[in-house]
Amino acid sequence: MGELHGKRILLGVTGSIAAYKCPELVRRLQDRGATVTVVMTEAAARFVTPLTLQTISRRPVYTQLFDPREEILHLTLVEEADLFLIAPATANFIGKAASGLADDLLSTLFLAARGPVLLAPAMDAVMWDHPVTRGQLRQLREAGIDIVGPEAGPLASGLVGMGRLADPEAMIAAAAECLVSRTALAGERVLVTAGPTREPLDPVRFLSNRSSGKMGYAIARTAARRGAHVTLISGPTALPLPFGVEVVTIETAADMAAALDKRFPDSTILIMAAAVADYRPKAAETRKIARRSEGLRVELEAVPDLLAQLRPDRPRQLMVGFAAETEELVPRATRKLRSKQLDLIAANLVGPSLGFDMEEIALTLLDRTGGVRELGLLPKTVAAGRLLDAVVALRQKA
Ligand SMILES: Cc1cc2nc3c(=O)[nH]c(=O)nc-3n(C[C@H](O)[C@H](O)[C@H](O)COP(=O)(O)O)c2cc1C
């Protein structure tokens, strides 16, 4: 049984060149068990024909607000859907949706929708980067609309950049996540750490690592969507702040320790996804170190293990750690799970083309009861959902 079994998806298609991917998307949604009804804008019909989508979806395709077949189509179509997926969503559609314009069937349906809505933007990088587009997406996120993608890669314009329609599997995963109960983590106070730390050498230089923060941010977002109160303690990242999450920004491991001290007692689940420094310069110079032809020796000291210093109040507080290893993944993660007395550890291999700063991750989950589960390579957003499923399962065992 597919993850969308029995779900009714209303698929809105707008006038992006990526609309040519829609027949395949409809097929894949159907393969996962969904029934798909398609609504298209006039511009979309220039890129892919209603006949094609009608044939693949085996259902009527709607394009007109004033449809002689039904009087209040703009209300009934969304009422009958479990999820409203708009893919691809043009810059024009995003602008209309953010401003509440309802001048055709699709934009009117958007305003009438009260269930989950997922947008998959697709446009050229220059349009994606426009501050107006960014502002409108922020507005839509704040209104509770979920967004999947876009991805970086070759664009129809010949440029390479951000703006490609999300991969169909990422859209399906995001659609499934939109349909997950929004109360699975209700009552939990989830504290997530994410990103790297920076350990200063002098006022302008620091030691850091390649953590992008993507995994921790995905966990924070997903936990918030599932009903938890979420606080994210984040090292420096280039990521947009997740909606509906309280964010505390920090820089050094010492800042992280202080933020944890303050926030941990109130939390019920701690998820340490940050890549906190293991070593830091013993003393940071107060003035910029000048260039010296003889080179420079820097003495590093160990940073105290932040997890090992916390004293959880069990069974109220669950502790989840990450183990990024370049080898011997399971034995090392098992040792960490035990020595740090964690409830769950998410282990992953890291290397030049693995783990850090990638969109996908292959996690192995090891829990305190001896359970070991390999999740396989998944988008970080999906892996975040699976990790939270495992936390909920452990909570129920406690
Ligand atoms: C060949 C071609 C490709 C286009 N691709 C995109 C696109 O990928 N994303 C986008 O936002 N607009 C794209 N446009 C512009 C939209 O089609 C245009 O803004 C249109 O008004 C969108 O209408 P709609 O949002 O009602 O579907 C493209 C236009 C042309 C001619």
The ligand as a Tripos MOL2 file, in Angstrom:
@<TRIPOS>MOLECULE
LIG
   31    33     1     0     0
SMALL
NO_CHARGES

@<TRIPOS>ATOM
      1 C1          8.4840   29.1630  -22.5180 C.3       1 LIG1
      2 C2          8.0200   29.7810  -21.2410 C.ar      1 LIG1
      3 C3          8.3710   29.1860  -20.0420 C.ar      1 LIG1
      4 C4          7.9660   29.7130  -18.8180 C.ar      1 LIG1
      5 N1          8.3400   29.1040  -17.6610 N.ar      1 LIG1
      6 C5          8.0100   29.6780  -16.4900 C.ar      1 LIG1
      7 C6          8.4290   29.0850  -15.2560 C.ar      1 LIG1
      8 O1          9.0910   28.0350  -15.2290 O.2       1 LIG1
      9 N2          8.0800   29.6810  -14.1150 N.ar      1 LIG1
     10 C7          7.3490   30.8240  -14.0790 C.ar      1 LIG1
     11 O2          7.0900   31.3330  -12.9860 O.2       1 LIG1
     12 N3          6.9140   31.4060  -15.2160 N.ar      1 LIG1
     13 C8          7.2200   30.8590  -16.4110 C.ar      1 LIG1
     14 N4          6.7890   31.4430  -17.5800 N.ar      1 LIG1
     15 C9          5.9550   32.6340  -17.5030 C.3       1 LIG1
     16 C10         4.4970   32.2760  -17.2100 C.3       1 LIG1
     17 O3          3.9890   31.3940  -18.1980 O.3       1 LIG1
     18 C11         3.6260   33.5490  -17.1230 C.3       1 LIG1
     19 O4          4.0450   34.3170  -16.0200 O.3       1 LIG1
     20 C12         2.1500   33.2110  -17.0270 C.3       1 LIG1
     21 O5          1.4260   34.4250  -16.9250 O.3       1 LIG1
     22 C13         1.8390   32.3410  -15.8120 C.3       1 LIG1
     23 O6          0.4470   32.1580  -15.6940 O.3       1 LIG1
     24 P1         -0.2010   31.2800  -14.5330 P.3       1 LIG1
     25 O7          0.5340   31.5740  -13.2950 O.co2     1 LIG1
     26 O8         -1.6400   31.7450  -14.4880 O.co2     1 LIG1
     27 O9         -0.1230   29.8690  -14.9570 O.co2     1 LIG1
     28 C14         7.1750   30.9000  -18.8080 C.ar      1 LIG1
     29 C15         6.7980   31.4650  -20.0120 C.ar      1 LIG1
     30 C16         7.2030   30.9350  -21.2190 C.ar      1 LIG1
     31 C17         6.7860   31.6040  -22.4870 C.3       1 LIG1
@<TRIPOS>BOND
     1     1     2 1
     2     2     3 ar
     3     2    30 ar
     4     3     4 ar
     5     4     5 ar
     6     4    28 ar
     7     5     6 ar
     8     6     7 ar
     9     6    13 1
    10     7     8 2
    11     7     9 ar
    12     9    10 ar
    13    10    11 2
    14    10    12 ar
    15    12    13 ar
    16    13    14 ar
    17    14    15 1
    18    14    28 ar
    19    15    16 1
    20    16    17 1
    21    16    18 1
    22    18    19 1
    23    18    20 1
    24    20    21 1
    25    20    22 1
    26    22    23 1
    27    23    24 1
    28    24    25 2
    29    24    26 1
    30    24    27 1
    31    28    29 ar
    32    29    30 ar
    33    30    31 1
@<TRIPOS>SUBSTRUCTURE
     1 LIG1         1 GROUP 0 **** ****
